[in-house]
Amino acid sequence: MNTEHNERNEPNEKRESDMKLRRSPTLEIGERIKAAKNQNKILWSLSTPNLPSYDDVLQTDPSWGRLTPPAGMPELIEITKTALFNNWDQSKHEVIIAAGAKAALFAILKTITIPGDKVVLPSPTWPSYFDICSIADCKPIEMPTLFSNKFEMELDIIQQLYQQNQFKVIIFSNPNNPSGVIYDSLFLTGLIELAEKSGFYIIVDQSFSRIIFDEDKWSASHCRNSEKLFVVDSFSKNFLLQGARVSATLVPEAYAQNFTNIHQTLLSSAPAPAQIMALNAVQNNLVIPSLSKQKDVTRKFITAQKWSFVEQSGSFYYFPKTDNFSVLEEKAELRDVLLLGGRIFGSNYKEHFRLCFARPLSELEIIFNKLDEALNGK
């Protein structure tokens, strides 16, 4: 693995001119693929998933058209405590069901911030965090992490950033999207202590909690309970319910009612059909199928191309570093393969791209063969 000597992890505060909302880059790829299909052309994406469908048949009944309690169906709340939050101490938190992780993140920010508050986003990071901060009237500050340091966050840098900016919240995904890094309990515990000492809040987005490749790391990825901690999880990836838009959040008791009120003002409650599908998925263990073979094939391909990478432990992404992403992107598009460049996930990652292996092995083989032909003439 190459070490970058010109890496910098200086914070990058977004200017007012940068706050305009953008189209989702991942959904834009889907739109391009659909438009090509309408013209009898096939485009492939190596940066977004092609997951199997929710594999069950449910009979609708009158309950599907009724509102649930604002905080969610009681039976879904109860089963979620063990299905999604088993690693966490829940004694001073409540589980609240929301209409997807984005809605949950927005409700959290409106619960604990006032307009103009600063939010730290360690990068590489899910680009939607920037947009969610913007619509919540917060100012996102990008905090780059180093490829040469395996994208690990450092407590002393976070502390310095707080002293300089007095930020209100830090948000990150665990496992990380796009790097697949899992953060250990030593870091999380230290971050909790720093948050309690300094006064900022922590939002952990663990939307890939059922897509884990290092179970030992994941079982150790937790910390003690704190009123400064919010944990968001989602049924979208874990239970193949991307279109249902339903999530669960561990909310400190002191903030649970306000969180619910904010979400209720926008959406009344998460849609009943989505909650019923989520409950059925958990009860019948309709989890995403194993992607171990896809990961192994992908790792071999990355290694064969001599791209540098940090070994991922969870999610279905790698975030490899190429010699020249612009050249790779151009050659890939000539072979009808679409890629998401690293700059979407942070300002310091222009030679990286997000590689998603959540698709059938047969499709991965087609895409890898196309890229191999484009790059190596094979």
Secondary structure, DSSP 8 states (H G I E B T S, - for coil): ----SS-----EE--GGG-S----HHHHHHHHHHHHHHTT---EESSS-------------GGGGS---TT--HHHHHHHHHHTTTTS--TTEEEEEESSHHHHHHHHHHHH--TT-EEEEEES--THHHHHHHHTT-EEEEEE--GGGTT---HHHHHHHHHHH--SEEEEESS-TTT-----HHHHHHHHHHHHHH--EEEEE-TTTT-BS-HHHHHT------TTEEEEEEHHHHTT-TTT--EEEEEEHHHHHHHHHHHHHHHSSS-HHHHHHHHHHHHTT------HHHHHHHHHHHHHTT-B-----BSSEE--B-S-HHHHHHHHHHTTEE-EEGGGG-TT-TTBEEEE--S-HHHHHHHHHHHHHHHH--
